[in-house]
């Protein structure tokens, strides 16, 4: 995988997947969708990139030791609220643990409120092609987000996360 963007839910990973995609590099949003194993996921993203919230639960450096990683540091409270709303469950412990894990990653860390001001830095961290400020400014105007989390393959995602948690135990 060329690069990976990680963040809690509601941290603009969907928008960043569009911003960071180029004719040469597709950046998935939630590339884990439909993958039952890490091997399937690795095949899917080989030579590509991903902007993902579910991977916050994984040992990223074990699976992708040489991949450039961008971490979006965002509001834990907002992510917890979203999780309760979408799943009807208290996800506080899981998201708190995940946030602690990704904050320790050797990565380019960007605060959520600073994303727009740091777009050029984000771009240049993962791409060799010149930054296009006009394109970035046009994309800033767009509201790009996952509208229906339930459209994802929940069975596959559950299996993949369960396998990861079991392997870390």
C-alpha positions, 0 to 999 in steps of 0.5 A: 500500500502506498499510504494510509490515512487513519482517523476516528469516525467523522474525521474527514477520511471520506473527503481525504480519500477523494482529495488524495486520489490521483489518476495514478493512485486510487485512495479507497475510503474504507477499503476494508469493506468486503474483505474477510481477511487481512490478506484480502485487504492487502491484495485489494489495496496493493499499489493503492491507498486507503483512508480508513476509520476501521483500521484504527483497531489494527496493529498498523505497523505489523501489517504495513511496516513501510507504509506512509501513514497520516493520522487525523486527530479528531474529537473523541466525543464526536466519534463516540456520539456518532457510534452511539447514533449509528450502532445504538451501542456505547463505543466509548472504550473501543474508540478511546483505546483506538485513539490512544493507539493511533496517537502513538503511531510514527506518522504525520499527525494532523489536527482535524481543525488544521486539515484545510491549512495543511493540505499541501503538507499532507499532499507532499507527504504522500505524493511526488506530483505537484500540489494543485491548490486550485483543485484543493480549494474546489474540493474544500467546497464539497461535502463528501462523507459516507452517508450510510455506514450500514451499506458496508459489509458488516459481516466481513468487517466483524470477522476481520476485526475479530481476527485482529483482536484475537491475534493481538491477545 
